[in-house]
Amino acid sequence: MGEITRRAFIIKGSTTAGVLVGGLTLGGGLLSPSKALSGKVEFPESRCASEKMPIKKKILVAYASFCGSTGGVAEAVGQGLCAGGGQVDIRLMKNVNELLSYDAVVLGSSVRRASWLPEAIEFVKENQGNLTRMPVAYFLTCLALVKDTEESRRLAGTYMDPVLRAAPAIHPVDLGLFAGVLDYSKMNLFYRMIMQSKMQEKGVPEGDFRNWKAIRAWAAGLCSPDALVPISRSKVGPNAVG
C-alpha cells in the first residue's frame, strides 16, 4: 500500500491546554460523571461544507467530552476543515453509526485520570478495523498544559498512550493538544467543591483556556490541496504520529 504523507491530512501538531484532569473518588468508588454535572452542559453536533471545492473530502470529527468544552474544540476543528474545502460532520462519538462513508476521521477527547475518556478509547477499539482504512488524526484537551512548557507537553503526550495501546493498528498521522475549559457552573455543588479544592492545590484557575487561533491553524493544515480529493481506500497506508 502507498504511504499517506502528513501533508495529505494533518499539520505539524500544535500544543496548548485543556479540560478536567483526574478522577474523583467517593467512598472508594469513582464518582459517576453523569451525576457530577449540572443541567447546563451541552454537547454540540453540527455539519458544514465548503462552497469552494466541487469535489469535497468527507471528514468526520468525533469527540468525547466531560463538561462539553471539547465539543467546542471539535466544532472549531470542523470549521477549519470546511474552510479548507471539506464536507464535515461533527458528532459525539456515541452518536456515530458508521465510518466507511468518510474519507478521513479526526477523533478527540477530554482527559480524565491521565487518559482519554473511557468511551473514546472504547470507540477506537471497536472501530479499529475500519479506522485503519483511512487517515486518522487524534486530539485531546487537558489542564496539564495550563502552563505551556516542554515538560507539560511531554506529559500531555503520554495521555495518548492508553489509546495507542488499545488500538495499535491505527497509526494517527498527527496529534493536536488543545486548551479547554474549567467551568464550575457545569458541575453540581458537591462535585464543584471537590474540584475547586483539587484545582486550587494544582494552581489551576477557573477559566476558558482554549486558543482558537491555534485550534484553527491545526485544522487548516489537516487538508492540503492534494487531500481534498477523496483518498482511494487501496492507497491508504500508515504514517507516524507527529
N, C-alpha and C positions, 0 to 999 in steps of 0.2 A: 504494500500500500504506500502511496505517496505521503509525504510529510506536509502537515499544515504548519505554516510559519506563524510566528507571533503576529506578523503584520496582517495575516488573514483574519484575525479576530480580536486579539487583545493587545492592549497598550502596555508600556512599562508600568509596573504596579506603582500606585501612589498610596501613601500611608497617612492616616490621621487617627481619629479616636472614636470611642463608641458607647455602647449601652451597658446593661447591667452585667456585673461580674459576680460569680459565686452563687451557690445555692444557700438557702436558709433552712435550718432545722427547727422543728417544733416537737418536743417530746421524743427526740431521737429520729423523727421521720422528716422527709423533705416536705416543706410547705407547698401545697398544690398551687401552681402558677395561676390557674383559673380562679382560685379562692383569694389570691393575693391582690387582684386587680379591682379597681373601681369600675363604675359603669361608663367611664369616659373614654375607654380605649377603643380605637378604630383601626382596622387593618385594610388599607386601601387596595383596590384592584382596578385596573383600567386597561385600555387598549389605545394604541396610537399607530399612525402610519405616515411615512414621508410622502410628500407630493412631488418630490424632486426626481425620483427614480422610477422609470417604467417597470423595471424588474427589481423587486424588493426581496431582501433576505428576511425570512420569517424567523423571529427570535422570541424565545420565552425567557422572561425574567421572573424567577420564582423565589420566594423568600419565606423564612420563618421568623417570627418576632414575638417578643415577650410583652412589651408595652406599646407596640405599634410604630415606633420611630424608624425601625428598619424598613418598614413599608414605604416611608418617605424616601429613604435612600434608594430602594428598588425602583420607585417611580422616577426619580431623577436619573438613574441609570437608563431606564427605559426611554425617557425623553431624549437623552443624549444619543441613544441608538437610533431613534426615529429621525433625529436631526441629521444623522449620518446616512440616512437612506433606508432604514429598516422598517419592517412591519412588526410591531412588538406587542405582546401580551404580558401584562404584569399581574401575577397571581400569587396568592398564598399557596405554598407547596401542597397543603392538604386538599386544595381545590383543583389541582392539576390532574386531569383524567387521562391524558395521552401525551406522548413526546415525539412520535415519529413524523408528525406533520411539520416539525420545526427544523430549520437549518442549523441552528446554534442555540445554546442554552446558557444563561447566567444564573447561578444559584448563590443565594446569600442567607445569612442568619445572624441574629444577635448572639452574644456569648453569655453562657451561664455555666458556672463550675468549670471554667477554663476550656470550654469547648462550644462548638455549635450546639443549638438546642437539639434534644433527642429526636424530635420529629424530622429535623433536617437531615441528620445522619441516617435515620431510617429511610428517608426518601432516596438518598443516593445509593444505599444498599439495595433497595428493592428495584431500582431502575438502572442499576449498573450496566446491564447488558445493552440497553438502548442508548445510554449516555456515551458509551464507547464508540458509537457510530457517528458522532457529531462533535464539533468543537464545544468545549465546556469551559466556562470561567467561574471562579469562586470569589465571593467577597464575605467579609464579616464586619461587625461593629463591636467594639469593646472599650470599656473605660480604662483599661490598662494603658491606653495611648493618650490620655488627657495630657500627660507630659510626653511630648513627642520627641523621644530620644532614640538613639541607635539601640540601646538596651531594651527599651519598651517595644520597639518594632520587632526585635528578635523574639521577645516574649509573646507578642501577639501572633507572630507566625507559628509558634508552637501550638496555638489553639486549633490549628487546622490538622494537627497530627491524628486525632481520632477519626476525622473524616477520611484522610488518606489511607489509614489502616482499614477502615470499614469498607472502602471501595477502591482497592488497589488497581483495578483495571482501568479506572478513569484517570487520565493524565491531563489535568487542567492546564490550559495554555497561559493562564496568569491568575494572580490573586490581588484583589483590592482590599485594603484595610481602611475603614472609614469611621468618622465620628458619628456618635449617636446622641441620645438624649437621656439625661437623668431628670425625670419629672415626677415628683412625689404626688402630684394630683392624680396620677394614673393608678395609684395604689390605695388600697383600703387603709384605714387608720392603723391597724395593728402592724401590717407589713411596712407601712411608711415609717413607723417609729424604729423598727429594726433596721431598715435600710439607711435611715438617717444616721444612726449610731455607727453602722458599718462604713458608710462613705465618709463620715467625719473623721473616723480613725485613719482612713486611707488618704485623707486630704483632697477628696473629690467633691467639688461644689455642685449644687443643683444647676442645671442649665442645658441648653441645646448646643452641642459641640460639633454639629455637622458642618463640614466645609463644602458647601455646594459647588464652589468653583473646582475643587479637587475631584469631587464625585463626577461632575460633568466632563471634566478633562479626561478622566479614566474611561468613561463611557464613550467619549468621542473617538478614542483610539481603538475601541474594540473592532470597529469596522473600517477597513481601508477601502478604496475604490474597488480593488480586486475582490474583496469579500462580499460585496453587495450582490453578486451573482450567486444564487444558491449553490452550495457545495455538493458535488456528486458524492453519494454515500460510498462509492467504491474508492474515492480518493482520500477518505478520512483516515488520518493516522495520528499517533501520539506525539506530544510535544511536552517539554518540561515546564514546571511552574517557574515563572519569572520572579 
